[in-house]
Amino acid sequence: MRTSTILFLFLLVMHLLTVLNTLLFEGKLYDLVFWFNSALFMAALAVFVFRRGIFNAKEAHATTETAQKRK
């Protein structure tokens, strides 16, 4: 599954939680929905970082070596 699809699903679930809280519970579960939305956001961020390899140590080491060779 593509990263964009996974992130879109996280966004969809977050939106559904907010809508259900508003329509069914008249906003009474605000704290619980906020907590779940925060957890889903952190999960989406982790998926994005893991899939993109932003904090990949091998890439960081290779970039440092390349910069040192250029000097």
C-alpha positions as CSV (number, residue, x, y, z in Angstrom):
1,M,0.0,0.0,0.0
2,R,1.3,3.4,-0.9
3,T,2.3,5.9,1.8
4,S,-0.2,8.5,0.5
5,T,-3.0,5.9,0.8
6,I,-2.0,5.1,4.4
7,L,-1.9,8.7,5.4
8,F,-5.2,9.3,3.7
9,L,-6.8,6.5,5.7
10,F,-5.4,8.0,9.0
11,L,-6.9,11.4,8.0
12,L,-10.2,9.7,7.1
13,V,-10.4,8.0,10.5
14,M,-9.6,11.2,12.3
15,H,-12.3,13.1,10.5
16,L,-14.9,10.3,11.1
17,L,-14.1,10.4,14.9
18,T,-14.7,14.2,14.9
19,V,-17.9,14.0,12.9
20,L,-19.3,11.1,15.0
21,N,-18.5,13.0,18.2
22,T,-20.3,16.1,16.8
23,L,-23.4,14.3,15.4
24,L,-24.0,11.5,17.8
25,F,-22.6,12.8,21.1
26,E,-23.1,16.5,20.6
27,G,-19.4,17.1,21.2
28,K,-19.4,15.6,24.7
29,L,-16.4,13.3,24.0
30,Y,-14.1,16.1,23.0
31,D,-11.2,15.1,25.2
32,L,-11.3,11.5,24.1
33,V,-11.6,12.4,20.4
34,F,-8.7,14.9,20.8
35,W,-6.6,12.1,22.4
36,F,-7.4,9.6,19.7
37,N,-6.7,12.2,16.9
38,S,-3.4,13.1,18.5
39,A,-2.4,9.4,18.6
40,L,-3.5,8.9,15.0
41,F,-1.5,11.9,14.0
42,M,1.6,10.6,15.7
43,A,1.1,7.2,14.0
44,A,0.7,8.9,10.6
45,L,3.9,10.9,11.3
46,A,5.8,7.7,12.2
47,V,4.6,6.0,9.0
48,F,5.7,8.9,6.9
49,V,9.1,9.2,8.5
50,F,9.7,5.4,8.4
51,R,8.6,5.1,4.8
52,R,10.6,8.1,3.6
53,G,13.7,7.0,5.5
54,I,14.3,10.6,6.8
55,F,16.2,9.4,9.8
56,N,18.0,6.6,8.1
57,A,21.5,6.4,9.6
58,K,23.1,4.9,6.5
59,E,22.0,7.8,4.3
60,A,23.2,10.4,6.9
61,H,26.6,8.7,7.1
62,A,26.9,8.5,3.2
63,T,26.0,12.2,3.0
64,T,28.7,13.1,5.5
65,E,31.3,11.0,3.7
66,T,30.4,12.7,0.4
67,A,30.7,16.1,1.9
68,Q,34.1,15.2,3.4
69,K,35.4,13.9,0.1
70,R,34.5,17.2,-1.7
71,K,36.6,19.2,0.8
